[in-house]
Amino acid sequence: MSRRLPPLNALKSFEAAARHLSFTKAAEELFVTQAAVSHQIKTLEEFLGLPLFRRLNRSLLLTDEGQILYPAMSEALDLIMVTTDRLHRYQQTGMLNVATMDSLAANWLVPRLGRFRRANSDIDVRVTTSDQLVDYVRDGIDLGIRYGRGTWPGMHVTHLMTEEVFPVCSPKLLEQGPPLNKPDDLKHYTLLHDDMREDWRMWLMAVGATEVDPTRGPGYKHSNFVYQAAVFGDGVALGRSVLVADEIEQGRLVKVLDFALPANYAYWIVSPQAMADNPKVKLFRDWLLAEAQDS
C-alpha cells in the first residue's frame, strides 16, 4: 500500500512558520518569499482539509490541529536531518575496502598505509589481496589497484605508476660471489623466478645475453617471495622498480648491471563508476597518487 504524503516543501514551510509563528521569518530561513510560504501552507491545509493557522492582524497562531501536527512534524524533520547527516559522515569516514595484488600490497602499499592512517584516523582501510580479477560491486570493493593496460570497461580508471625491470640481489651475495659485470656473468648465479609477464627469458634476450639458461633456478608464485629469497641471498631476482624500491633504499637489495627493461603494463587505480566521486575514495586515490609521485 503506497503512502499518501503531503508535499515535503509544504511540510518544511509549515514547520518553520509554526516554530517562528511568522510567515516572514519562515521565508527568511528558507530563502523564499513570504508569498511562497503562504502558498505552501495553503497547499498543506487543502491537502489535510483543515486550517493550521489562525491569521490575526498582527500575529499568527496555531489552530488546535496545527498544535497537534507541529511537534510530530518537527521531530520527523529532525530525524531526517540527523539521518542524512549520518549518511554524509559515513561517506567521508568509516570503512574503505581496497583490493590489490599480493606483491604490491606487501612491497609497496602496506608499508605506506601507516601514513594514511595517521592523517585520516576516521577511515579504516581494509585490504583484500588477490591476483585474480575481482567483482568490485559484488564483493563490496570501493577501490583497487590493478596491473595491466588500463582498459577495464565500466570502471573509473586513473594511471598510478609505471615501472621497469632489472636484476637485484643481496649485497652480501654480490660481495661473496664471482664478478657480475655483464649480463652473461649471470650464468654463475642462481636465477629466481616469479609468474610476471616480463621474465628472465625476455630480459636476457633484450640485453643480448646468450650464455645464460633462463629456465634454471627456483620459482615462486608471488613476487614478494622472490624478493624475500633474494634478500636471504638465495640468488638473483628480476626486480620490478616499484616493488623493490624500499628494499634497495634500505640496503637489503642492490641493483646489478645497468640495463633496465621497461614493463609492458602499469599500475592503475580503479573503482566502480558509482564510487568514483565518493569522498573517501577520492581522498584515498589522491593519497595514492601523491605516494607514487614521492616514490
C-alpha positions in Angstrom: 0.0 0.0 0.0 1.5 3.3 -1.1 1.7 6.2 1.4 -0.3 9.3 0.6 2.0 12.1 2.0 1.8 15.8 1.7 4.5 17.7 -0.3 7.8 18.0 1.5 8.2 21.7 0.8 4.8 22.3 2.3 5.7 20.4 5.4 9.0 22.4 5.7 7.2 25.7 5.3 4.7 24.7 8.0 7.4 23.6 10.4 9.3 26.8 10.0 6.2 29.0 10.2 4.9 27.2 13.3 8.3 27.5 15.0 8.6 31.2 14.4 4.8 31.9 14.4 5.7 34.1 11.4 5.5 33.6 7.7 8.1 36.4 7.2 10.7 34.8 9.4 10.0 31.4 7.9 10.6 32.8 4.4 13.9 34.3 5.5 15.0 31.0 6.9 14.0 29.1 3.8 15.3 31.7 1.4 12.0 32.1 -0.3 9.4 34.9 -0.4 6.6 35.3 2.1 4.1 34.7 -0.6 5.8 31.3 -1.4 5.5 30.3 2.3 1.8 31.3 2.4 1.2 29.3 -0.8 2.8 26.2 0.7 0.8 26.5 3.9 -2.4 26.8 1.8 -1.4 23.7 -0.2 -0.9 21.8 3.0 -4.2 23.0 4.5 -6.1 21.9 1.3 -4.3 18.5 1.4 -5.4 18.0 5.0 -8.8 19.6 4.7 -8.4 21.7 7.8 -6.9 25.0 8.9 -3.5 25.0 10.6 -3.1 28.7 11.5 -5.3 31.5 12.8 -4.2 34.6 11.0 -4.7 37.7 13.2 -3.9 41.3 12.3 -0.5 41.5 14.0 0.1 37.8 15.0 -0.1 34.2 13.8 -1.4 31.4 16.0 -1.6 27.7 15.5 -5.1 26.1 15.5 -5.7 23.0 17.6 -4.9 20.9 14.6 -1.8 22.8 13.9 -0.6 22.3 17.5 -1.1 18.5 17.0 0.8 18.5 13.8 3.7 20.7 14.7 5.6 18.6 17.3 5.3 15.5 15.1 6.5 17.4 12.1 9.4 19.0 13.9 10.5 15.6 15.2 10.2 14.0 11.8 12.3 16.7 10.1 14.9 16.5 12.9 15.1 12.7 12.2 15.6 13.2 8.5 18.3 15.8 9.2 20.2 13.6 11.6 19.9 10.6 9.3 21.2 12.4 6.2 24.0 13.9 8.2 24.9 10.4 9.4 25.0 9.2 5.8 27.1 12.2 4.8 29.6 11.4 7.5 29.6 7.7 6.5 30.7 8.7 3.0 33.7 10.6 4.5 34.6 8.2 7.3 34.2 4.5 8.2 35.5 1.6 6.3 37.2 1.7 2.9 37.6 -1.6 1.1 40.7 -1.8 -1.1 41.7 -4.7 -3.4 45.1 -5.2 -5.0 47.7 -7.9 -5.8 49.7 -9.7 -3.0 53.0 -8.4 -4.2 52.0 -4.8 -4.4 50.3 -4.9 -1.0 53.3 -6.5 0.7 56.1 -4.4 -1.0 54.5 -1.1 -1.7 51.0 -0.4 -0.2 51.1 -1.8 3.3 54.4 -0.2 4.2 52.9 3.2 3.4 49.4 2.8 4.9 50.5 4.0 8.3 51.0 7.5 6.9 47.4 7.5 5.5 46.0 6.2 8.8 47.8 8.8 10.9 46.5 11.6 8.6 42.9 10.1 8.3 42.2 8.3 11.6 38.5 8.2 10.9 38.9 5.9 7.9 39.6 2.2 8.3 41.3 0.8 5.2 40.6 -2.9 4.7 43.0 -4.5 2.1 42.0 -7.6 0.1 44.7 -9.3 -1.9 44.2 -11.5 -5.0 45.9 -12.0 -8.3 42.6 -12.8 -9.9 40.1 -10.2 -11.2 37.6 -9.1 -8.5 34.0 -8.2 -9.0 34.1 -4.9 -7.2 30.3 -4.4 -7.0 29.5 -8.0 -5.8 32.4 -8.0 -3.3 31.8 -4.5 -1.9 35.2 -3.2 -3.1 35.4 0.6 -3.1 38.8 1.0 -4.9 41.5 -1.2 -6.2 45.0 -1.1 -7.8 45.3 -3.3 -10.9 48.2 -4.1 -13.1 47.6 -4.0 -16.9 46.9 -1.7 -19.8 44.3 0.3 -18.1 41.3 -1.0 -20.1 38.5 -2.1 -17.8 35.1 -1.2 -19.2 32.6 0.2 -16.7 35.3 1.2 -14.3 36.8 4.6 -13.3 40.5 4.3 -14.2 43.4 6.5 -13.2 47.1 5.8 -14.0 49.1 5.3 -10.9 52.7 4.5 -11.9 54.8 2.6 -14.4 57.9 0.5 -13.7 61.0 -1.1 -15.1 62.6 -4.4 -14.6 66.3 -5.1 -13.7 68.3 -7.7 -11.7 68.7 -7.4 -7.9 70.4 -9.4 -5.2 71.6 -9.2 -1.7 74.8 -7.1 -1.4 76.4 -10.0 0.6 75.8 -12.3 -2.4 77.5 -9.8 -4.7 80.5 -9.5 -2.4 81.0 -13.2 -1.9 80.2 -14.4 -5.4 82.1 -14.2 -8.7 82.2 -10.9 -10.7 78.9 -9.7 -12.1 79.9 -7.0 -14.6 78.0 -8.1 -17.7 74.7 -10.0 -18.4 76.4 -13.3 -19.3 78.0 -13.3 -15.8 74.6 -14.3 -14.5 75.4 -17.9 -15.6 77.4 -18.1 -12.4 74.4 -17.3 -10.2 71.0 -18.9 -9.3 68.1 -17.1 -11.0 65.0 -16.6 -9.0 61.7 -16.6 -10.9 58.1 -15.4 -10.5 55.0 -15.5 -12.7 55.2 -12.0 -14.1 54.9 -11.2 -17.8 58.5 -9.8 -18.0 60.6 -12.9 -17.2 64.3 -13.8 -17.3 64.0 -15.1 -20.9 62.7 -11.7 -22.0 65.3 -9.7 -20.1 68.2 -11.8 -21.2 67.0 -11.6 -24.8 66.7 -7.8 -24.6 70.3 -7.4 -23.3 71.7 -10.0 -25.8 72.9 -12.5 -23.2 73.4 -15.9 -24.9 75.3 -17.9 -22.2 72.7 -17.9 -19.5 69.9 -20.5 -19.3 66.8 -18.5 -18.5 64.9 -21.6 -17.2 67.1 -22.7 -14.4 66.5 -21.7 -10.7 63.6 -22.0 -8.3 60.3 -20.2 -8.8 57.7 -18.6 -6.7 54.1 -17.6 -7.5 54.3 -14.2 -5.9 57.0 -11.6 -6.5 57.3 -10.7 -2.8 58.5 -14.3 -2.1 61.1 -13.9 -4.9 62.4 -10.7 -3.3 62.5 -12.3 0.1 64.6 -15.1 -1.2 66.9 -12.6 -2.9 67.3 -10.7 0.4 68.3 -14.1 2.1 71.0 -14.5 -0.6 69.4 -17.4 -2.4 70.1 -15.9 -5.9 69.4 -13.0 -8.3 65.9 -11.9 -8.8 64.4 -9.9 -11.6 63.3 -6.8 -9.7 60.4 -4.6 -10.5 61.3 -1.0 -9.7 58.1 -0.3 -7.8 58.3 -3.4 -5.7 62.0 -3.4 -4.8 62.4 0.4 -4.3 62.1 0.2 -0.5 64.4 -2.9 -0.3 67.1 -1.0 -2.3 66.7 2.1 -0.3 67.2 0.2 3.0 70.2 -1.7 1.6 68.7 -5.2 1.7 68.9 -5.4 -2.1 71.2 -3.8 -4.7 70.6 -3.3 -8.4 73.2 -5.1 -10.5 74.1 -4.4 -14.1 72.9 -1.2 -15.9 70.1 -2.4 -18.2 66.5 -1.8 -17.1 63.7 -3.2 -19.3 60.5 -1.1 -19.4 57.5 -3.0 -18.3 54.7 -3.6 -20.8 52.0 -3.0 -18.1 51.4 -0.3 -15.5 49.6 0.1 -12.2 46.1 1.7 -12.3 43.7 2.9 -9.7 40.2 1.6 -10.4 36.8 1.9 -8.8 33.2 1.3 -9.8 31.8 4.4 -11.6 29.2 4.8 -8.8 32.0 5.1 -6.2 34.4 7.3 -8.2 33.2 10.6 -6.6 32.8 9.2 -3.1 34.7 11.4 -0.7 36.6 8.5 0.9 37.5 7.1 -2.5 38.7 10.4 -3.8 40.8 11.1 -0.7 42.5 7.7 -0.9 43.0 8.0 -4.7 44.7 11.4 -4.2 46.8 9.9 -1.4 47.9 7.0 -3.7 48.9 9.4 -6.5 50.9 11.5 -4.0 52.7 8.5 -2.7 53.5 7.3 -6.2 54.9 10.7 -7.0 57.1 10.7 -4.0 58.4 7.2 -4.7 
